[in-house]
Amino acid sequence: MNDLYQSIRAMPLPAAGWQPIETAPRDGSSFLAYARDPYSRGFYGVAQWAEKQDWNPRSVAGWFWPFAIRPTHWVPFPAPPEDVK
């Protein structure tokens, strides 16, 4: 898992860098999100906005990502390499 954190930290960021989560896209597209709680160095993960599903009475709109803590910042993924076969 430490290798994953190092890879993320080494990833070139867009010129705007990390942005507040309030500015993240809410169109269902995925992006890299970050959150920190008082007890850790932070959480990185893939996130996206999910709308409330009318067919599910327990559904709520919110950030869909693998942690219980709310993301605080986001950054778009870089473009994929063009020479991938």
Backbone as CSV, one residue per row, in Angstrom:
resi,resn,N_x,N_y,N_z,CA_x,CA_y,CA_z,C_x,C_y,C_z
1,MET,0.822,-1.188,0.000,0.000,0.000,0.000,0.871,1.259,0.000
2,ASN,2.026,1.185,0.629,2.925,2.323,0.652,3.356,2.714,-0.754
3,ASP,3.540,1.721,-1.647,3.904,1.999,-3.036,2.817,2.799,-3.732
4,LEU,1.554,2.501,-3.424,0.440,3.238,-4.018,0.509,4.710,-3.614
5,TYR,0.730,4.985,-2.326,0.837,6.369,-1.868,1.985,7.086,-2.560
6,GLN,3.121,6.422,-2.697,4.272,7.034,-3.354,3.980,7.310,-4.828
7,SER,3.275,6.400,-5.488,2.912,6.598,-6.889,1.979,7.785,-7.054
8,ILE,1.015,7.894,-6.156,0.076,9.015,-6.228,0.811,10.329,-5.992
9,ARG,1.676,10.356,-5.002,2.417,11.587,-4.703,3.332,11.978,-5.864
10,ALA,3.837,11.011,-6.624,4.733,11.284,-7.742,3.980,11.631,-9.025
11,MET,2.678,11.412,-9.051,1.871,11.660,-10.247,1.877,13.153,-10.590
12,PRO,2.144,13.502,-11.848,2.111,14.923,-12.205,0.673,15.445,-12.103
13,LEU,0.508,16.562,-11.422,-0.818,17.137,-11.237,-1.089,18.199,-12.294
14,PRO,-2.360,18.392,-12.631,-2.699,19.488,-13.540,-2.246,20.824,-12.940
15,ALA,-2.151,21.840,-13.766,-1.657,23.141,-13.331,-2.419,23.676,-12.122
16,ALA,-3.700,23.401,-12.041,-4.510,23.917,-10.935,-4.197,23.203,-9.621
17,GLY,-3.623,21.986,-9.668,-3.310,21.234,-8.456,-4.565,20.767,-7.739
18,TRP,-4.421,20.444,-6.457,-5.550,19.979,-5.657,-6.558,21.112,-5.496
19,GLN,-7.823,20.771,-5.657,-8.890,21.771,-5.568,-9.882,21.361,-4.485
20,PRO,-10.607,22.326,-3.900,-11.616,21.979,-2.891,-12.682,21.062,-3.482
21,ILE,-13.174,20.122,-2.696,-14.149,19.145,-3.177,-15.426,19.817,-3.689
22,GLU,-15.729,21.007,-3.202,-16.928,21.727,-3.667,-16.871,22.048,-5.149
23,THR,-15.665,22.048,-5.739,-15.525,22.352,-7.161,-15.446,21.095,-8.027
24,ALA,-15.536,19.921,-7.420,-15.424,18.654,-8.168,-16.625,18.467,-9.093
25,PRO,-16.428,17.750,-10.197,-17.536,17.503,-11.125,-18.627,16.646,-10.480
26,ARG,-19.852,16.947,-10.823,-20.990,16.163,-10.319,-21.741,15.525,-11.483
27,ASP,-20.988,15.129,-12.493,-21.580,14.528,-13.687,-21.357,13.021,-13.757
28,GLY,-20.850,12.428,-12.683,-20.606,10.990,-12.668,-19.207,10.602,-13.093
29,SER,-18.382,11.569,-13.519,-17.018,11.231,-13.914,-16.156,10.972,-12.672
30,SER,-15.151,10.131,-12.828,-14.272,9.754,-11.716,-13.064,10.675,-11.636
31,PHE,-12.536,10.828,-10.431,-11.353,11.650,-10.194,-10.649,11.135,-8.945
32,LEU,-9.454,11.617,-8.700,-8.708,11.249,-7.505,-9.115,12.189,-6.372
33,ALA,-9.496,11.627,-5.238,-9.928,12.425,-4.093,-8.999,12.196,-2.907
34,TYR,-9.025,13.137,-1.977,-8.172,13.087,-0.795,-8.969,13.532,0.429
35,ALA,-8.702,12.910,1.562,-9.275,13.331,2.843,-8.275,13.017,3.942
36,ARG,-8.338,13.761,5.021,-7.468,13.517,6.167,-8.340,13.508,7.415
37,ASP,-8.055,12.551,8.292,-8.719,12.567,9.597,-7.651,12.899,10.647
38,PRO,-8.041,13.172,11.875,-7.060,13.585,12.883,-6.038,12.513,13.243
39,TYR,-6.242,11.270,12.832,-5.387,10.174,13.270,-4.500,9.589,12.182
40,SER,-4.524,10.129,10.970,-3.763,9.505,9.891,-3.077,10.536,9.012
41,ARG,-2.330,10.025,8.046,-1.663,10.909,7.094,-2.560,11.267,5.922
42,GLY,-3.681,10.616,5.809,-4.626,10.948,4.743,-5.055,9.734,3.944
43,PHE,-6.115,9.905,3.222,-6.688,8.852,2.388,-6.759,9.347,0.944
44,TYR,-6.323,8.523,0.001,-6.450,8.786,-1.429,-7.365,7.725,-2.011
45,GLY,-8.207,8.101,-2.957,-9.050,7.108,-3.600,-9.775,7.673,-4.805
46,VAL,-10.293,6.792,-5.614,-11.111,7.187,-6.755,-12.498,7.527,-6.241
47,ALA,-13.030,8.647,-6.695,-14.340,9.096,-6.228,-15.174,9.603,-7.396
48,GLN,-16.471,9.699,-7.152,-17.389,10.317,-8.099,-18.662,10.691,-7.349
49,TRP,-19.416,11.634,-7.899,-20.677,12.054,-7.314,-21.763,11.072,-7.717
50,ALA,-22.595,10.702,-6.779,-23.721,9.798,-7.065,-25.014,10.499,-6.667
51,GLU,-25.946,10.556,-7.573,-27.256,11.159,-7.306,-28.134,10.198,-6.516
52,LYS,-29.132,10.719,-5.837,-30.104,9.892,-5.122,-30.869,9.046,-6.133
53,GLN,-31.044,7.779,-5.815,-31.770,6.863,-6.682,-33.213,6.755,-6.188
54,ASP,-34.170,7.191,-6.992,-35.573,7.215,-6.565,-36.112,5.832,-6.218
55,TRP,-35.599,4.790,-6.866,-36.107,3.436,-6.621,-35.639,2.868,-5.288
56,ASN,-34.612,3.494,-4.682,-34.074,3.001,-3.421,-34.365,4.016,-2.314
57,PRO,-35.279,3.715,-1.393,-35.635,4.695,-0.360,-34.486,5.046,0.586
58,ARG,-33.452,4.218,0.663,-32.306,4.505,1.541,-31.199,5.252,0.813
59,SER,-31.357,5.501,-0.455,-30.341,6.154,-1.259,-30.274,7.653,-0.933
60,VAL,-29.062,8.185,-0.929,-28.858,9.623,-0.760,-27.823,10.091,-1.777
61,ALA,-27.885,11.348,-2.140,-26.867,11.910,-3.025,-25.601,12.151,-2.207
62,GLY,-24.455,11.932,-2.819,-23.205,12.181,-2.110,-22.010,11.620,-2.840
63,TRP,-20.861,11.741,-2.202,-19.614,11.257,-2.794,-19.513,9.754,-2.643
64,PHE,-19.266,9.083,-3.758,-19.097,7.636,-3.775,-17.607,7.366,-3.839
65,TRP,-17.074,6.858,-2.724,-15.657,6.486,-2.667,-15.462,5.546,-1.500
66,PRO,-14.307,4.864,-1.375,-14.192,3.738,-0.451,-13.985,4.062,1.033
67,PHE,-14.146,5.312,1.456,-13.891,5.658,2.845,-15.111,6.316,3.480
68,ALA,-15.243,6.162,4.803,-16.384,6.742,5.510,-16.215,8.241,5.715
69,ILE,-14.992,8.728,5.676,-14.733,10.151,5.844,-14.991,10.891,4.525
70,ARG,-15.543,12.089,4.607,-15.877,12.869,3.404,-14.603,13.408,2.756
71,PRO,-14.480,13.294,1.416,-13.293,13.859,0.760,-13.280,15.382,0.897
72,THR,-12.080,15.942,0.950,-11.935,17.391,1.089,-11.344,18.052,-0.143
73,HIS,-10.601,17.276,-0.951,-9.948,17.827,-2.138,-10.012,16.820,-3.284
74,TRP,-9.820,17.305,-4.477,-9.867,16.435,-5.652,-8.906,16.970,-6.706
75,VAL,-8.559,16.088,-7.637,-7.748,16.442,-8.796,-8.157,15.504,-9.933
76,PRO,-8.252,16.012,-11.171,-8.586,15.106,-12.279,-7.432,14.157,-12.565
77,PHE,-7.766,13.016,-13.121,-6.724,12.078,-13.532,-5.996,12.639,-14.750
78,PRO,-4.706,12.363,-14.860,-3.997,12.785,-16.076,-4.503,11.991,-17.276
79,ALA,-4.260,12.515,-18.443,-4.641,11.793,-19.667,-3.871,10.485,-19.741
80,PRO,-4.503,9.429,-20.260,-3.781,8.146,-20.379,-2.679,8.245,-21.435
81,PRO,-1.686,7.382,-21.361,-0.631,7.398,-22.366,-1.200,7.080,-23.752
82,GLU,-0.652,7.703,-24.754,-1.157,7.506,-26.116,-0.623,6.242,-26.763
83,ASP,0.470,5.690,-26.252,1.077,4.536,-26.910,0.661,3.200,-26.306
84,VAL,-0.411,3.182,-25.520,-0.887,1.933,-24.933,-1.533,1.084,-26.012
85,LYS,-1.163,-0.195,-26.066,-1.714,-1.080,-27.113,-2.575,-2.133,-26.505
